[in-house]
Amino acid sequence: MTRIWWAGAAALALATPAAGETLAEQVKAEMPSLMTIYADLHAHPELSFHEVRSAGILAAEARRLGFDVTEKVGGTGVVAVMNNGAGPVVLVRADMDGLPVTEQTGWPGASKVRVTTDEGVETGVMHACGHDTHMTSWIGVARLMAANKAQWSGTLVMIGQPAEERGAGARMMLEDGLYTRFPKPQYALAFHDAAQVPAGMIGYTPGYALANVDSVDITVKGAGGHGAYPHTTKDPIVLASRIVGALQTLVSREVSPLDSAVVTVGSFHAGAKHNIIPDEAKLQLTVRSYSDEVRDQLLTGIARIAKGEAIAAGIPEDRMPVVKVDRTEYTPATYNTPEFTEEMAALLQARFGEARVVRMPPVMGGEDFGRYGREDKSIKSMIFWVGGVPPAEIEAAKKDGRTLPSLHSPFWAPDASAVISTATEALGALTLKLMAKAGD
């Protein structure tokens, strides 16, 4: 597939816009420079907790534009503050981390980065979730806001967040004083590129937009022995299989049909040889929900089923399954403030047209942006989607009957120019509107 890669030095910060110059025209003028930055970020992805180079690029750009910049917030996070008089505090966030995925897009500027992870696994690294477009658009918005200071009043807080893919970055920045060391926002904005939406289209979802994401590990204990004499054992593979089957009833028979929930067993490991019944089996689950109530119902139900099936299998009390829920790096559901989201969507529709800004159903993916509004319920927050799939590719896929690459795929190749130009203009327009001076 054809992609354009821009070369050359990054442009200087936007000068004061010419009289009558529209926001769209300002964005267009910045695109060659922004695409140069994008190409660099795409070719040099960094894993969660290691976003040192990426954070440095964001921090240097913000300093040059006149922001007061603090680095190493919550690890590698960046906080850039521009105080422009009295008015609201608006937070604009971009996440920075890549994924342990070896890129297979065929792009001339594809990532060739290889690392050994903290867990000791050698892997390629790729911006397979599009965080490179997020960071580049963040820089674009910073430039717009710096260039248009005469049009707005208030305090702009722009953050480059680490470790979204681990569900930890937002929590770490908040725990490191994001709302105490820096101005606390009344509004929080972000976007995410989308692999299911035509390039340049905008999607929005009032209310729950993305799910709670929990990782659960279950160690099923038994009593191993010879495969020819199963009656002398307590087979953990059979017990774990019963648990897997029973877990399916949580969603089908315990959660209300009007609520959304997912319980997926993504990993089942046990044994090492054909004729040996092992001592234990290990299960790994991903659990998705929207409300806290359904989340608690699922997690409680998983522990109950695991223990109940073990009792039915005659497992002694001291050999009950061990159920561990990762309470630290879980991702809470992202909830877009409904009235605020509808208001922001109406502004985007007025700018881009109703055909280009559409309401979308919630998804079961996770995004820790939800923590910023969850930390203080008075904060109005919204994350929206910006499509990255060229329409011609969507039509071709329909004709061929093939499935397009999703986010996290080694083949995910968004139309970066469309994503960045759309997201920069959209986020810039919403921020300027929220912070507009009286009469503007």
DRENKOLBA-530384 format. One record per residue (C-alpha): residue in one letter; x, y, z. Coordinates in steps of 0.1 Angstrom, whole numbers, padded with zeros to 4 digits, always signed. Example, Ala and Ser with C-alpha at 12.3 -4.5 7.8 and 13.67 -1.06 7.14 Angstrom:
2
A+0123-0045+0078S+0137-0011+0071
# end
This chain:
440
M+0000+0000+0000T+0012+0035-0007R+0021+0059+0021I+0038+0093+0020W+0068+0098+0042W+0078+0134+0048A+0114+0144+0052G+0132+0175+0063A+0137+0195+0095A+0107+0202+0117A+0091+0236+0111L+0094+0263+0136A+0064+0270+0159L+0034+0285+0143A+0035+0322+0139T+0005+0343+0148P-0021+0332+0122A-0027+0356+0093A-0059+0375+0095G-0088+0353+0084E-0067+0322+0083T-0089+0292+0094L-0079+0265+0119A-0080+0240+0090E-0055+0261+0070Q-0032+0263+0100V-0033+0226+0104K-0026+0221+0067A+0004+0244+0069E+0018+0223+0098M+0013+0189+0082P+0047+0185+0065S+0065+0191+0098L+0041+0169+0117M+0045+0140+0093T+0083+0143+0097I+0078+0139+0135Y+0053+0111+0129A+0078+0092+0108D+0104+0095+0135L+0081+0084+0162H+0068+0054+0142A+0104+0042+0134H+0114+0045+0171P+0087+0029+0193E+0093+0023+0229L+0076-0002+0252S+0056+0007+0284F+0077+0023+0311H+0105+0029+0286E+0092+0059+0266V+0123+0081+0273R+0130+0092+0237S+0093+0098+0229A+0088+0118+0261G+0118+0139+0252I+0104+0148+0218L+0071+0159+0233A+0089+0178+0261A+0113+0196+0238E+0085+0207+0215A+0063+0220+0243R+0092+0240+0259R+0099+0256+0225L+0063+0267+0223G+0064+0284+0257F+0049+0257+0280D+0061+0251+0315V+0073+0215+0312T+0078+0188+0338E+0093+0154+0329K+0093+0121+0346V+0058+0124+0361G+0046+0089+0369G+0077+0074+0354T+0083+0088+0319G+0052+0111+0318V+0053+0147+0305V+0032+0175+0318A+0032+0208+0298V+0013+0237+0313M+0005+0270+0296N-0012+0296+0318N-0030+0322+0297G-0050+0342+0323A-0082+0335+0340G-0105+0307+0327P-0111+0270+0327V-0084+0243+0331V-0084+0219+0301L-0064+0187+0300V-0053+0172+0266R-0037+0137+0268A-0017+0115+0244D-0003+0081+0253M+0032+0072+0242D+0039+0035+0244G+0043+0009+0217L+0037-0028+0217P+0059-0059+0216V+0049-0066+0180T+0072-0071+0150E+0060-0048+0123Q+0049-0064+0090T+0033-0034+0072G+0059-0032+0045W+0063+0006+0050P+0096+0021+0040G+0097+0037+0074A+0087+0006+0094S+0100+0000+0128K+0131-0022+0130V+0134-0019+0167R+0141-0051+0187V+0144-0053+0225T+0144-0077+0253T+0114-0071+0275D+0114-0068+0312E+0101-0103+0313G+0131-0115+0292V+0114-0120+0259E+0132-0108+0227T+0107-0091+0204G+0102-0065+0178V+0085-0032+0189M+0058-0014+0169H+0033+0014+0173A+0006-0012+0165C-0020+0008+0184G-0013+0041+0168H+0001+0060+0197D+0025+0076+0173T-0004+0094+0157H-0016+0104+0191M+0017+0120+0201T+0021+0138+0167S-0014+0152+0170W-0006+0163+0206I+0023+0184+0192G-0001+0197+0165V-0026+0208+0191A+0002+0224+0213R+0013+0244+0182L-0023+0256+0175M-0029+0267+0211A+0004+0285+0213A-0002+0303+0180N-0038+0313+0189K-0032+0326+0225A-0051+0357+0217Q-0083+0337+0212W-0083+0318+0245S-0080+0323+0282G-0074+0298+0310T-0048+0271+0317L-0040+0243+0293V-0025+0211+0307M-0011+0188+0281I+0002+0154+0292G+0022+0127+0275Q+0012+0095+0293P+0033+0064+0296A+0022+0027+0298E-0014+0029+0286E-0009-0006+0271R-0002-0019+0306G-0032+0000+0321A-0008+0017+0345G+0002+0050+0331A-0028+0072+0341R-0027+0057+0376M+0010+0064+0379M+0007+0100+0368L-0023+0106+0392E-0004+0090+0421D+0026+0112+0413G+0005+0143+0419L-0010+0151+0385Y-0040+0168+0402T-0020+0183+0431R+0013+0194+0417F-0004+0208+0386P-0037+0225+0379K-0067+0201+0381P-0088+0202+0350Q-0125+0209+0346Y-0123+0192+0312A-0103+0163+0298L-0100+0154+0261A-0083+0127+0241F-0087+0107+0209H-0078+0072+0197D-0072+0061+0161A-0096+0035+0149A-0091+0005+0127Q-0128+0000+0120V-0136+0035+0108P-0128+0052+0074A-0098+0075+0075G-0107+0110+0086M-0141+0101+0101I-0148+0108+0138G-0167+0086+0161Y-0181+0094+0195T-0198+0075+0223P-0217+0091+0251G-0215+0072+0284Y-0195+0040+0286A-0172+0039+0257L-0146+0013+0267A-0146-0015+0292N-0132-0025+0326V-0103-0048+0318D-0092-0074+0344S-0065-0100+0342V-0072-0131+0363D-0048-0161+0369I-0061-0194+0382T-0038-0221+0395V-0057-0254+0396K-0041-0279+0420G-0045-0316+0418A-0025-0347+0426G-0004-0360+0398G+0005-0395+0388H+0007-0421+0360G-0016-0415+0330A-0025-0453+0330Y-0038-0451+0366P-0060-0420+0367H-0080-0434+0397T-0049-0428+0419T-0048-0391+0410K-0068-0359+0412D-0065-0347+0376P-0061-0309+0375I-0066-0309+0337V-0101-0323+0340L-0109-0300+0369A-0096-0270+0350S-0116-0280+0320R-0148-0281+0341I-0139-0246+0354V-0135-0233+0319G-0169-0247+0310A-0186-0234+0341L-0172-0199+0336Q-0192-0196+0305T-0224-0195+0326L-0213-0162+0343V-0222-0142+0312S-0250-0164+0298R-0269-0171+0331E-0258-0147+0358V-0252-0113+0342S-0284-0095+0331P-0289-0097+0293L-0291-0059+0294D-0255-0056+0307S-0223-0063+0287A-0197-0087+0299V-0169-0109+0286V-0150-0138+0303T-0124-0152+0280V-0099-0180+0289G-0069-0170+0268S-0044-0195+0281F-0045-0231+0295H-0013-0247+0304A-0008-0281+0320G+0015-0311+0319A+0047-0320+0300K+0042-0356+0287H+0016-0378+0273N+0014-0404+0301I+0018-0381+0331I-0011-0365+0349P+0004-0332+0363D+0000-0317+0398E-0015-0285+0385A-0029-0265+0356K-0028-0228+0350L-0055-0206+0334Q-0052-0170+0323L-0084-0150+0318T-0093-0116+0305V-0125-0102+0320R-0144-0073+0305S-0174-0052+0318Y-0186-0016+0320S-0201-0010+0354D-0183-0016+0387E-0212-0037+0399V-0209-0062+0369R-0171-0062+0374D-0175-0073+0410Q-0201-0099+0400L-0178-0114+0375L-0147-0115+0397T-0166-0129+0426G-0182-0155+0404I-0149-0166+0390A-0136-0174+0425R-0168-0191+0435I-0169-0213+0404A-0132-0223+0407K-0137-0233+0444G-0170-0250+0438E-0158-0272+0409A-0128-0281+0431I-0150-0292+0459A-0171-0312+0435A-0140-0330+0423G-0130-0339+0459I-0100-0316+0462P-0091-0311+0498E-0094-0276+0514D-0056-0270+0514R-0055-0277+0476M-0082-0253+0465P-0076-0233+0433V-0057-0201+0437V-0074-0171+0420K-0053-0140+0416V-0067-0107+0402D-0043-0080+0392R-0057-0051+0412T-0029-0027+0403E-0027-0027+0365Y-0064-0033+0358T-0080-0008+0334P-0112+0009+0346A-0140+0015+0322T-0139+0048+0302Y-0170+0068+0307N-0176+0098+0285T-0197+0125+0303P-0229+0121+0283E-0241+0158+0280F-0206+0171+0275T-0199+0145+0248E-0230+0153+0229E-0221+0190+0231M-0186+0184+0218A-0199+0161+0191A-0223+0188+0179L-0194+0212+0176L-0174+0187+0156Q-0204+0180+0134A-0208+0217+0127R-0171+0219+0117F-0167+0186+0098G-0203+0178+0087E-0227+0153+0102A-0217+0126+0077R-0182+0127+0090V-0189+0127+0127V-0210+0097+0138R-0222+0081+0170M-0206+0047+0176P-0215+0019+0200P-0192+0012+0230V-0164-0014+0226M-0150-0040+0250G-0114-0027+0245G-0097-0010+0274E-0083+0025+0277D-0070+0040+0310F-0080+0075+0299G-0111+0069+0320R-0091+0073+0352Y-0088+0111+0347G-0125+0116+0350R-0130+0088+0375E-0105+0105+0399D-0128+0134+0403K-0164+0130+0391S-0167+0168+0386I-0143+0166+0356K-0161+0164+0323S-0142+0140+0300M-0144+0127+0264I-0123+0104+0242F-0133+0100+0206W-0122+0079+0177V-0105+0091+0145G-0107+0066+0116G-0075+0055+0100V-0085+0031+0072P-0085+0044+0037P-0120+0040+0022A-0106+0023-0009E-0091-0004+0014I-0124-0009+0031E-0142-0014-0003A-0115-0037-0015A-0117-0058+0016K-0155-0061+0012K-0151-0073-0024D-0123-0098-0015G-0142-0110+0016R-0111-0104+0038T-0108-0089+0073L-0089-0057+0077P-0061-0056+0103S-0072-0045+0137L-0053-0024+0163H-0024-0044+0178S-0020-0062+0144P+0015-0063+0129F-0002-0052+0097W-0020-0021+0111A-0011+0007+0087P-0033+0037+0092D-0035+0066+0069A-0015+0087+0093S-0019+0120+0075A-0057+0117+0077V-0056+0107+0113I-0032+0134+0124S-0048+0163+0104T-0083+0154+0116A-0073+0148+0152T-0052+0179+0154E-0080+0201+0141A-0107+0184+0161L-0088+0185+0195G-0076+0221+0187A-0111+0233+0179L-0127+0217+0210T-0100+0231+0233L-0103+0266+0218K-0140+0265+0222L-0138+0254+0258M-0113+0281+0266A-0127+0309+0243K-0126+0344+0255A-0159+0360+0262G-0174+0373+0229D-0152+0350+0207
# end
